[in-house]
């Protein structure tokens, strides 16, 4: 059984502030080490639970947040920029997907480092009138292939968010957000122990937790905090609702992410 693990950085235990190019080399190295420890714990857990292979998508920033020299020897890591599609190599041959280092979606009160995708100007995403963030977008993309989202670790608020979308999903809180830039965090050892146990247990959910789907076709709505769509020429399937809002019509999540982020549709 193959598992596809996506990673982020803001939900890792011990990370509480943004990485906007202002961290010292020591701070950045520490954050990468903390993330890599949590990734390795998840990989170990999935393997203990019966996974035959784990592919890890280094999903934060420019895709160079995992310390490849210290990563688990059984993992394969996707990293780097200019990717051909949002979740490279993902398809229906995977038994499950999960996320390590998760943060809550934009405008989640109390959540540490909450936001949606790469721009802090994004006020919210909705797909067929369901509010989602990065967690939900990954889950419906997996659901398109019939793959369940079974595991998540990160901020307590991210755990609550995914549990509302996917009943029965296994979650491990590494910290509790106190505000956008503060949190009460577990120790790295406690985070890794919980992630290892949670990932292993999540493998038992395959066949029980349903893949997340929001129907077809999809109507995606995005709202911004700034008038970013002022004077914008609509793209394919796009409708400008106001200076702050737009809609995108798509046949499925793959079509949506291609239109949203400029990927070429798969052949």
C-alpha positions in Angstrom: 0.0 0.0 0.0 1.4 3.4 -1.1 0.9 6.6 1.0 1.3 10.1 -0.3 2.3 12.5 2.4 2.2 16.3 1.9 4.2 18.5 4.3 4.0 22.1 5.3 6.0 24.1 7.9 3.7 26.4 9.8 2.0 23.6 11.7 5.2 21.9 12.9 5.8 21.9 16.7 8.2 24.6 17.7 7.5 26.8 14.7 5.5 29.8 15.6 6.5 32.7 13.3 6.5 33.2 9.5 9.5 32.4 7.4 9.5 35.5 5.2 13.2 35.6 4.5 14.0 37.1 7.8 15.1 34.0 9.7 18.7 33.6 10.5 20.5 30.5 9.0 20.3 28.9 12.4 16.6 29.5 12.8 15.9 28.1 9.3 18.1 25.0 10.0 16.2 24.4 13.2 12.8 24.6 11.5 13.9 22.2 8.8 15.2 19.8 11.4 11.9 20.0 13.3 10.0 19.3 10.2 12.2 16.5 9.1 11.8 14.8 12.5 8.0 14.9 12.2 8.2 13.6 8.6 10.4 10.7 9.6 8.0 9.9 12.5 5.0 9.8 10.0 6.9 7.7 7.6 7.8 5.2 10.4 4.2 5.1 11.4 2.8 4.5 8.0 5.4 1.7 7.5 4.5 0.1 10.8 0.8 0.3 9.8 1.4 -1.7 6.7 2.5 0.9 4.0 4.8 -0.5 1.4 6.0 2.9 0.1 5.7 6.5 1.2 6.2 9.4 -1.1 6.7 12.8 0.6 5.8 16.1 -1.1 7.9 18.9 0.4 5.1 21.4 0.1 6.3 24.5 1.9 7.5 27.6 0.0 10.0 26.7 -2.7 9.9 23.0 -1.8 13.2 22.8 0.0 12.2 22.6 3.7 13.0 18.9 4.4 16.6 18.1 5.2 17.2 15.4 2.6 20.4 14.2 4.3 18.4 13.2 7.4 15.2 12.0 5.9 13.9 8.4 6.5 15.7 6.0 4.1 12.4 4.4 3.0 10.9 7.8 1.9 11.1 9.3 -1.5 10.9 13.1 -1.5 9.4 15.5 -4.1 11.0 18.9 -3.9 11.8 21.9 -6.0 9.9 24.5 -8.0 8.3 24.6 -11.5 6.4 21.4 -10.8 4.2 20.0 -13.6 1.1 19.8 -11.4 0.1 20.6 -7.9 0.5 17.1 -6.4 3.1 15.4 -8.7 3.0 11.6 -9.1 -0.3 11.4 -7.2 -2.9 9.1 -8.7 -5.4 6.4 -7.9 -2.7 3.8 -7.1 -2.2 5.3 -3.6 -4.1 3.8 -0.7 -4.2 7.0 1.4 -2.9 10.5 1.8 -2.0 12.7 4.8 -0.5 16.0 5.8 2.3 16.9 8.3 2.8 20.4 9.6 -0.7 21.6 8.8 -2.0 25.1 9.6 -5.6 26.3 9.7 -7.2 28.2 6.8 -7.3 32.0 6.6 -9.3 33.9 9.2 -9.4 31.1 11.8 -9.6 32.9 15.1 -6.8 32.0 17.5 -4.9 29.7 15.0 -1.2 30.0 14.7 0.1 31.2 11.3 -3.3 30.6 9.7 -3.5 31.4 6.0 -4.6 29.9 2.7 -1.9 29.1 0.1 1.0 31.4 -0.7 -0.6 34.9 -0.4 -1.6 36.4 2.9 -4.1 38.5 0.8 -6.3 35.5 0.3 -9.4 35.9 2.6 -11.0 32.6 1.8 -11.6 29.7 -0.7 -15.0 28.1 -1.3 -15.7 25.1 -3.5 -19.4 24.5 -4.2 -20.1 26.8 -1.2 -18.0 24.7 1.2 -15.2 26.8 2.9 -11.8 25.1 2.5 -8.2 25.8 2.9 -5.1 23.9 1.8 -6.2 20.9 3.7 -9.5 20.7 1.9 -8.0 21.3 -1.5 -5.6 18.3 -0.9 -8.5 16.2 0.3 -10.8 16.8 -2.6 -7.9 16.3 -5.1 -7.3 12.9 -3.4 -11.0 12.2 -3.4 -11.1 12.8 -7.2 -8.9 9.6 -7.5 -10.9 7.7 -4.8 -8.1 8.1 -2.3 -9.0 8.8 1.4 -7.4 11.5 3.5 -6.7 9.6 6.7 -4.0 11.5 8.7 -3.1 15.1 9.7 -0.7 16.6 12.3 -0.3 20.3 13.1 -2.0 23.1 15.0 -5.1 22.1 17.0 -7.1 24.4 14.8 -6.0 22.5 11.7 -7.0 19.3 13.4 -10.5 20.7 14.1 -10.8 21.9 10.5 -10.0 18.6 8.9 -12.3 16.7 11.4 -15.2 18.8 10.3 -14.5 18.0 6.6 -13.6 14.3 7.1 -15.3 12.5 9.9 -13.1 9.8 11.4 -9.8 11.2 10.2 -6.9 10.6 12.6 -5.3 13.9 13.9 -2.3 14.7 16.1 -2.0 18.2 17.5 1.6 19.4 17.8 0.6 22.7 19.3 -2.4 24.9 20.3 -2.5 28.3 18.5 -2.9 31.2 20.9 -2.8 33.9 18.2 -1.4 34.3 14.7 2.1 34.5 16.0 2.1 32.5 19.2 1.3 28.9 20.3 1.6 26.4 23.1 3.8 23.7 21.7 4.6 20.1 22.6 8.3 19.0 22.8 9.8 17.7 19.6 9.9 14.2 21.2 6.3 14.3 22.1 5.3 15.5 18.7 7.2 12.7 17.0 5.8 10.0 19.3 2.3 11.2 18.7 2.8 11.4 14.9 4.3 8.0 14.7 1.5 6.4 16.7 -1.2 8.4 14.8 0.2 7.6 11.3 0.3 3.9 12.2 -3.2 3.9 13.5 -4.5 5.8 10.5 -3.7 2.9 8.1 -6.5 1.1 9.7 -8.9 3.8 8.4 -8.4 2.8 4.8 -11.7 1.5 3.6 -13.5 3.1 6.5 -12.9 6.9 6.0 -14.6 8.0 2.8 -12.7 10.0 0.1 -13.8 13.6 0.2 -15.8 14.8 -2.9 -17.8 18.0 -3.3 -19.6 17.0 -6.5 -19.0 17.8 -10.1 -18.8 20.3 -11.8 -17.1 22.6 -9.3 -17.6 26.3 -8.7 -14.6 27.8 -6.9 -14.9 31.2 -5.3 -12.0 33.2 -4.0 -12.1 36.4 -1.9 -9.1 38.7 -1.3 -8.4 41.3 1.4 -7.1 43.7 -1.3 -8.6 44.7 -4.7 -6.3 42.3 -6.5 -8.8 41.6 -9.3 -9.2 45.3 -10.3 -8.8 45.5 -14.0 -8.0 41.8 -14.4 -8.7 40.1 -17.7 -10.6 36.9 -16.9 -8.9 33.6 -17.7 -10.4 30.4 -18.9 -13.4 29.5 -16.8 -13.0 32.6 -14.7 -15.5 35.2 -13.8 -14.6 38.4 -11.9 -17.3 39.2 -9.4 -15.7 42.3 -7.9 -12.4 43.9 -7.3 -12.0 41.4 -4.3 -13.7 38.3 -5.6 -13.7 35.8 -8.5 -15.2 32.5 -9.5 -13.6 29.7 -11.5 -15.7 26.9 -13.1 -14.0 23.5 -13.3 -14.9 20.0 -14.2 -12.9 18.4 -11.3 -10.2 19.3 -8.8 -7.4 18.6 -11.3 -9.0 21.0 -13.7 -9.4 23.5 -10.9 -5.8 23.5 -9.7 -4.6 23.8 -13.3 -6.7 26.9 -13.8 -6.0 28.3 -10.4 -2.2 28.0 -10.4 -1.4 27.9 -14.1 -0.4 24.2 -14.5 -0.8 22.5 -17.8 -3.7 20.0 -17.9 -2.4 16.4 -17.9 -2.3 14.7 -21.3 
